[in-house]
Amino acid sequence: MIRFFGGKVLTLNNNFDITTDEVWVDKNKIVYVGPEKKGGKFEREINLNGNLLMPTFKNAHTHSAMTFGRSYSDDLPLDRWLNEKIFPIEAKLESEDIYHLSKLAFLEYLTSGTSACFDMYYFPESMARASVDFGFRTVMCGAVNNFKESVEKLEEYYKTYNNYNELISYRLGFHAEYTTKREILEGISELAQKYKAPVFTHSSETKSEVEGCIERYGKTPTELFEEIGLWNWGGGGYHSVWLSDNDLQIYKKRGLWAIINAGSNSKLASGICDVQKMSNMGINLAVGTDGPSSNNALDMFREMYLISVLQKLKYNDAAAMDANEILKAATSGSAKCMGLTDCDCIAEGKLADLMIIDLERPNMQPINNITKNLVYSGSKDDVKMTMINGKILYENGEFVNIDKEEIYAKAQEICNRLKNKCIKKASQS
């Protein structure tokens, strides 16, 4: 067992109270939360020295292997970013590339206290293998569209990767309305009914996306999905920026998750999601970074800050969007969105996905309000430890039993190969 003692604990178990409890971890589970007591036999005892133990972040929307596109396609609008830069290089990816590129993302997740990602990408076997080999928790999401994969493949993946490993699970999903014809959407809806399963997709990310859907169907993407029955068993929309009042009512009716991606939406000038209105309506909120080719960081601290301050600008009101609600969305909210209800807070019987925040950093002093400080001045530099499934993978600025240099070198090798192929093809055309 591992014992955490001598510090502060934010359980996020229904409130934002901070205690001085001890936390004991046995194998991959939390087995005790409470006052100091005797009787435990520990392999390690970690004195928090006044620092904060709390649940990890869960990144509720990302494309981890897109580390290949970090700063490769900057300062372009979404349509040109996708069509001129991302799609051409993405077409040259090989299955094994996903394995290595995802590991680079996992390193970055660890440094900001993130223990799980909701990953939408291709070659799921490579992603699952990378996650298990690394020790990272991954929920994979289907990425079906007109050009890649199929309804049949989606069902195969759903059955395979929900029975693969304790670190891996899978959700039904498709890329977006504008890349997926109605026939495919109806097929995915049938799967949702068959398995009584939620469905996730990029939705209402840009104004032009919504306008295009209205031209095609006379409905917004959300209204179209409601008509088809895609969200009868829940799910959610990544981005959810350009939602109408009726769209929001559908989100509330179906218990859908609005997965907020403020960094990517700001960088691609997609818009500012109305998080305050959603919160007021009781709509479920989760937080994701989007991929490293559009953000370009995988830093949940930065996401929390951006979400909060952009609401204040949107409303011209410094009181808009309470920071505690954003912290909740990035931790327990994202966990519930991803189906990770067994690691959404610190409580006995929950899985041990934990992080330690260094409260002795200058940006965390003085201590007036710890939870709001995490949102407004917190930084990945404050993360002292990240534990996933009871194993410490990052501590005091070092990766534990992980060869980061090998991961860096392999990722660079892959990126060089992809870029050279794109240059060669461009010169031949």
C-alpha positions as CSV (number, residue, x, y, z in Angstrom):
1,M,0.0,0.0,0.0
2,I,0.9,3.7,-0.4
3,R,0.0,6.2,2.3
4,F,-0.5,9.9,1.6
5,F,-0.4,12.0,4.8
6,G,0.5,15.3,6.3
7,G,-1.2,17.6,3.8
8,K,-4.4,18.8,2.3
9,V,-7.0,16.7,0.4
10,L,-9.5,17.9,-2.2
11,T,-11.8,14.9,-2.7
12,L,-14.3,16.6,-5.1
13,N,-16.8,14.2,-3.6
14,N,-19.9,16.4,-4.0
15,N,-18.2,19.7,-2.8
16,F,-15.0,21.7,-2.8
17,D,-14.1,21.2,0.9
18,I,-10.4,20.6,1.7
19,T,-9.5,18.3,4.5
20,T,-6.4,17.0,6.3
21,D,-7.4,13.4,5.8
22,E,-5.0,10.6,5.0
23,V,-5.5,8.6,1.8
24,W,-4.4,5.0,1.4
25,V,-4.0,3.3,-1.9
26,D,-3.8,-0.5,-2.2
27,K,-2.9,-1.8,-5.7
28,N,-5.1,0.3,-8.0
29,K,-7.8,1.4,-5.5
30,I,-8.3,3.9,-2.7
31,V,-9.0,1.9,0.4
32,Y,-9.1,4.6,3.1
33,V,-9.9,8.3,3.3
34,G,-10.0,9.7,6.8
35,P,-8.2,10.8,10.0
36,E,-4.8,9.3,10.9
37,K,-5.1,5.7,12.0
38,K,-2.8,2.8,12.7
39,G,-2.6,-0.6,11.3
40,G,-1.6,-0.2,7.7
41,K,1.4,-2.0,6.2
42,F,2.9,0.3,3.6
43,E,5.4,-0.1,0.8
44,R,5.7,3.7,0.7
45,E,4.6,6.6,2.9
46,I,4.4,9.9,1.1
47,N,4.5,13.0,3.4
48,L,2.6,15.7,1.5
49,N,4.3,18.4,3.6
50,G,1.3,20.6,3.4
51,N,0.7,20.1,-0.3
52,L,-2.6,19.2,-2.0
53,L,-3.7,15.7,-3.0
54,M,-6.6,15.8,-5.5
55,P,-8.2,13.8,-8.3
56,T,-6.5,14.0,-11.7
57,F,-7.8,15.8,-14.7
58,K,-9.5,13.8,-17.4
59,N,-9.0,15.3,-20.9
60,A,-12.5,14.8,-22.4
61,H,-11.6,15.6,-26.1
62,T,-8.3,15.1,-27.8
63,H,-6.6,13.4,-30.8
64,S,-3.4,12.3,-29.0
65,A,-1.4,11.0,-32.0
66,M,-1.8,14.4,-33.7
67,T,1.4,15.4,-32.0
68,F,2.8,15.1,-35.5
69,G,1.0,18.4,-36.4
70,R,2.1,20.5,-33.5
71,S,3.1,23.9,-35.0
72,Y,3.0,22.4,-38.4
73,S,-0.1,24.2,-39.5
74,D,-0.5,27.3,-37.4
75,D,-2.2,30.6,-38.1
76,L,-4.8,29.2,-40.5
77,P,-8.6,29.1,-40.3
78,L,-10.2,25.7,-39.6
79,D,-11.1,24.8,-43.2
80,R,-7.7,25.5,-44.6
81,W,-6.0,24.0,-41.5
82,L,-7.8,20.8,-42.2
83,N,-7.8,20.6,-46.0
84,E,-4.5,22.1,-46.9
85,K,-2.3,20.8,-44.0
86,I,-3.8,18.2,-41.7
87,F,-5.7,15.9,-44.2
88,P,-2.7,15.5,-46.6
89,I,-0.2,14.6,-43.9
90,E,-2.7,12.5,-42.0
91,A,-3.3,10.3,-45.1
92,K,0.3,9.2,-44.8
93,L,0.1,7.9,-41.2
94,E,0.8,4.3,-40.6
95,S,-0.6,2.2,-37.7
96,E,2.7,2.0,-35.8
97,D,3.0,5.8,-36.0
98,I,0.0,6.1,-33.8
99,Y,1.7,4.0,-31.1
100,H,4.7,6.3,-30.9
101,L,3.0,9.6,-31.4
102,S,0.5,8.9,-28.7
103,K,3.2,8.1,-26.2
104,L,4.5,11.6,-26.7
105,A,1.1,13.0,-25.8
106,F,1.0,10.8,-22.7
107,L,4.2,12.4,-21.4
108,E,2.6,15.8,-21.7
109,Y,-0.6,14.7,-20.1
110,L,1.3,13.4,-17.1
111,T,3.1,16.7,-16.6
112,S,-0.3,18.6,-16.2
113,G,-1.9,16.0,-13.9
114,T,-4.0,14.3,-16.5
115,S,-4.6,10.6,-16.1
116,A,-7.0,9.8,-18.9
117,C,-8.0,11.0,-22.4
118,F,-11.1,10.7,-24.5
119,D,-9.3,10.1,-27.8
120,M,-10.9,10.2,-31.2
121,Y,-8.5,8.9,-33.9
122,Y,-7.7,6.0,-36.2
123,F,-5.8,2.7,-35.7
124,P,-7.4,1.9,-32.3
125,E,-5.3,-1.2,-31.8
126,S,-2.1,1.0,-31.8
127,M,-3.7,3.5,-29.4
128,A,-4.9,0.7,-27.1
129,R,-1.5,-1.0,-27.1
130,A,0.4,2.3,-26.5
131,S,-1.9,3.1,-23.6
132,V,-1.5,-0.3,-21.9
133,D,2.3,-0.4,-22.5
134,F,2.6,3.1,-21.0
135,G,0.1,2.7,-18.2
136,F,-2.2,5.5,-19.4
137,R,-6.0,5.4,-19.2
138,T,-7.7,5.9,-22.5
139,V,-11.3,6.0,-23.6
140,M,-11.4,5.7,-27.4
141,C,-14.1,7.2,-29.5
142,G,-15.2,6.2,-33.0
143,A,-14.2,8.5,-35.8
144,V,-16.3,7.2,-38.6
145,N,-16.8,9.5,-41.7
146,N,-17.4,9.2,-45.4
147,F,-13.8,8.4,-46.1
148,K,-12.6,6.2,-43.2
149,E,-14.0,3.3,-41.3
150,S,-17.6,2.2,-41.3
151,V,-20.6,1.4,-39.1
152,E,-19.5,-2.3,-39.2
153,K,-16.0,-1.4,-38.1
154,L,-17.4,0.8,-35.3
155,E,-19.4,-2.1,-33.9
156,E,-16.4,-4.3,-34.1
157,Y,-14.3,-1.8,-32.2
158,Y,-17.0,-1.2,-29.6
159,K,-17.1,-4.9,-28.8
160,T,-13.3,-5.4,-28.9
161,Y,-12.1,-2.5,-26.9
162,N,-14.7,-2.6,-24.2
163,N,-13.2,-6.0,-23.3
164,Y,-9.5,-5.3,-23.9
165,N,-7.8,-4.1,-20.7
166,E,-8.8,-2.3,-17.5
167,L,-7.1,0.9,-18.9
168,I,-9.1,0.9,-22.1
169,S,-12.7,1.5,-23.0
170,Y,-14.6,2.6,-26.2
171,R,-17.5,4.9,-27.1
172,L,-19.6,5.1,-30.2
173,G,-18.8,8.2,-32.3
174,F,-18.2,9.7,-35.7
175,H,-16.1,12.7,-36.9
176,A,-18.8,15.3,-37.7
177,E,-22.0,15.9,-39.6
178,Y,-20.2,17.7,-42.4
179,T,-18.0,14.7,-43.1
180,T,-20.6,11.9,-42.5
181,K,-23.6,11.3,-44.8
182,R,-27.0,10.6,-43.3
183,E,-27.0,6.9,-44.2
184,I,-24.0,6.4,-41.9
185,L,-25.5,8.5,-39.2
186,E,-28.6,6.4,-39.2
187,G,-26.5,3.2,-39.0
188,I,-24.7,4.6,-35.9
189,S,-28.0,5.5,-34.4
190,E,-29.1,1.9,-34.8
191,L,-26.0,0.8,-33.0
192,A,-26.8,3.3,-30.2
193,Q,-30.2,1.7,-29.8
194,K,-28.8,-1.8,-30.0
195,Y,-26.3,-1.3,-27.2
196,K,-28.1,1.5,-25.4
197,A,-24.9,3.5,-25.7
198,P,-24.0,7.2,-25.8
199,V,-22.7,8.7,-29.0
200,F,-20.0,11.5,-29.3
201,T,-19.0,13.7,-32.2
202,H,-17.6,17.1,-33.1
203,S,-20.6,19.3,-33.2
204,S,-21.3,23.0,-33.8
205,E,-17.7,23.9,-33.7
206,T,-17.9,26.7,-36.2
207,K,-20.7,29.0,-37.5
208,S,-20.1,27.8,-41.1
209,E,-20.5,24.2,-40.0
210,V,-24.0,24.9,-38.6
211,E,-25.0,27.0,-41.6
212,G,-23.9,24.2,-43.9
213,C,-26.0,21.7,-42.0
214,I,-29.0,24.0,-42.2
215,E,-28.6,24.3,-46.0
216,R,-28.4,20.5,-46.3
217,Y,-31.1,19.4,-43.9
218,G,-33.0,22.5,-42.8
219,K,-31.8,21.8,-39.3
220,T,-28.8,22.4,-37.0
221,P,-26.5,19.5,-36.4
222,T,-28.0,19.0,-32.9
223,E,-31.6,19.0,-34.3
224,L,-30.5,16.5,-37.1
225,F,-29.0,14.1,-34.5
226,E,-32.1,14.4,-32.4
227,E,-34.3,13.5,-35.4
228,I,-32.2,10.5,-36.3
229,G,-32.1,9.3,-32.7
230,L,-28.3,9.4,-32.3
231,W,-28.5,10.8,-28.8
232,N,-31.4,8.8,-27.4
233,W,-29.0,7.2,-25.0
234,G,-26.9,10.3,-24.3
235,G,-23.5,11.3,-25.5
236,G,-22.2,14.7,-26.3
237,G,-20.8,17.3,-28.6
238,Y,-17.1,18.2,-28.8
239,H,-16.8,22.0,-28.9
240,S,-20.6,22.9,-28.8
241,V,-19.9,26.5,-29.6
242,W,-22.7,27.5,-32.0
243,L,-25.7,26.1,-30.3
244,S,-29.2,27.6,-30.7
245,D,-31.7,27.8,-27.8
246,N,-33.4,24.7,-29.2
247,D,-30.1,22.9,-29.4
248,L,-29.5,23.7,-25.7
249,Q,-32.9,22.3,-24.8
250,I,-32.1,19.1,-26.6
251,Y,-28.8,18.9,-24.7
252,K,-30.7,19.3,-21.4
253,K,-33.4,16.9,-22.4
254,R,-31.0,14.1,-23.4
255,G,-28.5,14.7,-20.6
256,L,-25.8,15.4,-23.2
257,W,-22.3,16.6,-22.4
258,A,-21.0,19.9,-23.8
259,I,-17.2,19.2,-24.0
260,I,-15.5,22.6,-23.9
261,N,-12.3,23.3,-25.9
262,A,-11.5,26.9,-25.3
263,G,-7.8,26.8,-26.4
264,S,-8.5,25.2,-29.8
265,N,-11.6,27.3,-30.4
266,S,-9.6,30.5,-29.6
267,K,-6.6,29.6,-31.8
268,L,-8.8,28.7,-34.8
269,A,-11.1,31.6,-34.2
270,S,-14.1,29.3,-34.0
271,G,-15.9,31.2,-31.3
272,I,-16.6,31.3,-27.6
273,C,-18.9,28.6,-26.2
274,D,-21.6,30.0,-23.9
275,V,-20.6,28.0,-20.9
276,Q,-22.3,30.3,-18.4
277,K,-25.7,29.8,-20.1
278,M,-25.1,26.0,-20.2
279,S,-24.2,26.0,-16.5
280,N,-27.3,28.0,-15.6
281,M,-29.4,25.5,-17.5
282,G,-27.9,22.6,-15.7
283,I,-26.3,21.1,-18.9
284,N,-23.4,18.7,-18.2
285,L,-20.0,20.2,-18.7
286,A,-16.7,18.6,-19.5
287,V,-13.3,20.0,-20.6
288,G,-10.8,18.9,-23.3
289,T,-7.8,20.3,-25.0
290,D,-8.6,19.1,-28.5
291,G,-5.6,17.8,-30.4
292,P,-2.0,19.0,-30.2
293,S,-2.1,20.2,-33.8
294,S,-4.8,22.7,-33.2
295,N,-4.2,23.8,-29.6
296,N,-1.2,23.2,-29.5
297,A,-0.7,22.2,-25.9
298,L,-2.3,19.4,-23.9
299,D,-2.5,21.5,-20.7
300,M,-5.7,21.4,-18.7
301,F,-4.7,24.3,-16.5
302,R,-4.6,26.5,-19.5
303,E,-8.0,25.2,-20.7
304,M,-9.6,26.0,-17.3
305,Y,-8.2,29.5,-17.3
306,L,-9.3,30.3,-20.8
307,I,-12.8,28.9,-20.3
308,S,-13.4,31.0,-17.2
309,V,-11.9,34.3,-18.5
310,L,-13.5,34.1,-21.9
311,Q,-16.9,33.9,-20.3
312,K,-16.2,37.1,-18.4
313,L,-15.3,38.8,-21.7
314,K,-18.3,37.3,-23.5
315,Y,-20.7,38.7,-20.8
316,N,-18.7,41.8,-20.0
317,D,-19.1,40.6,-16.4
318,A,-16.2,39.7,-14.1
319,A,-18.6,37.5,-12.0
320,A,-19.5,35.3,-15.0
321,M,-18.6,31.5,-14.6
322,D,-17.5,30.5,-11.2
323,A,-14.0,29.0,-11.3
324,N,-15.0,26.1,-9.1
325,E,-17.5,24.9,-11.7
326,I,-14.7,24.8,-14.3
327,L,-12.5,22.8,-12.0
328,K,-15.3,20.4,-11.4
329,A,-15.9,20.1,-15.2
330,A,-12.2,19.4,-15.8
331,T,-12.0,16.6,-13.2
332,S,-15.2,14.8,-12.1
333,G,-17.3,16.2,-14.9
334,S,-14.9,15.0,-17.6
335,A,-14.6,11.6,-15.9
336,K,-18.4,11.1,-15.9
337,C,-18.6,12.2,-19.5
338,M,-16.1,9.6,-20.4
339,G,-17.8,6.8,-18.4
340,L,-15.0,6.8,-15.8
341,T,-17.3,7.0,-12.9
342,D,-14.9,4.8,-10.9
343,C,-12.2,7.5,-10.8
344,D,-14.1,10.8,-10.6
345,C,-13.2,11.7,-7.0
346,I,-11.3,10.6,-4.0
347,A,-13.4,8.1,-2.0
348,E,-13.0,4.6,-0.7
349,G,-13.4,2.0,-3.5
350,K,-12.5,4.5,-6.3
351,L,-9.6,3.9,-8.6
352,A,-6.4,5.7,-7.6
353,D,-6.0,8.3,-10.3
354,L,-4.4,11.1,-8.2
355,M,-2.1,14.1,-8.4
356,I,-0.2,16.2,-5.9
357,I,-0.1,20.0,-6.3
358,D,2.9,21.9,-4.9
359,L,1.4,24.6,-2.8
360,E,4.9,26.0,-2.0
361,R,5.2,27.4,-5.5
362,P,5.1,31.2,-5.6
363,N,2.0,31.3,-7.9
364,M,0.1,29.2,-5.3
365,Q,0.9,31.6,-2.4
366,P,-0.5,33.1,-0.2
367,I,-3.2,30.5,0.5
368,N,-6.6,32.2,0.4
369,N,-8.7,30.0,-1.9
370,I,-7.0,26.9,-3.2
371,T,-9.6,25.7,-5.7
372,K,-9.9,29.1,-7.4
373,N,-6.2,29.5,-7.3
374,L,-5.9,26.2,-9.3
375,V,-7.9,27.8,-12.1
376,Y,-6.7,31.4,-12.1
377,S,-3.0,31.0,-11.3
378,G,-2.4,27.3,-11.4
379,S,0.2,25.8,-13.8
380,K,1.4,22.4,-14.9
381,D,4.6,23.4,-13.1
382,D,2.7,23.0,-9.9
383,V,2.2,19.2,-10.5
384,K,4.5,17.2,-8.2
385,M,3.1,13.8,-8.9
386,T,0.7,12.0,-11.2
387,M,-0.6,8.5,-10.3
388,I,-2.7,6.4,-12.7
389,N,-4.4,3.2,-11.6
390,G,-2.3,3.2,-8.4
391,K,1.0,3.6,-10.2
392,I,3.1,6.8,-9.9
393,L,4.3,7.6,-13.5
394,Y,5.5,11.2,-12.9
395,E,7.1,12.6,-9.8
396,N,9.1,15.7,-9.0
397,G,9.6,16.6,-12.6
398,E,10.7,13.1,-13.7
399,F,9.0,10.3,-15.6
400,V,9.1,7.1,-13.6
401,N,10.6,4.1,-15.6
402,I,9.8,5.9,-18.9
403,D,12.5,6.7,-21.5
404,K,11.4,10.1,-22.7
405,E,14.4,10.6,-25.0
406,E,13.4,7.5,-26.9
407,I,9.9,8.7,-27.3
408,Y,11.0,12.2,-28.5
409,A,13.4,10.7,-31.0
410,K,10.8,8.3,-32.5
411,A,8.2,11.1,-32.8
412,Q,10.7,13.3,-34.6
413,E,11.6,10.5,-36.9
414,I,8.0,10.0,-37.8
415,C,7.3,13.7,-38.3
416,N,10.3,14.0,-40.6
417,R,9.2,11.1,-42.7
418,L,5.6,12.5,-43.0
419,K,6.8,15.9,-44.0
420,N,9.2,14.6,-46.6
421,K,6.4,12.5,-48.2
422,C,4.2,15.6,-48.4
423,I,7.0,17.7,-49.9
424,K,7.7,15.0,-52.5
425,K,4.1,14.6,-53.5
426,A,3.7,18.4,-53.8
427,S,6.7,18.6,-56.1
428,Q,5.3,15.9,-58.3
429,S,1.9,17.5,-58.7
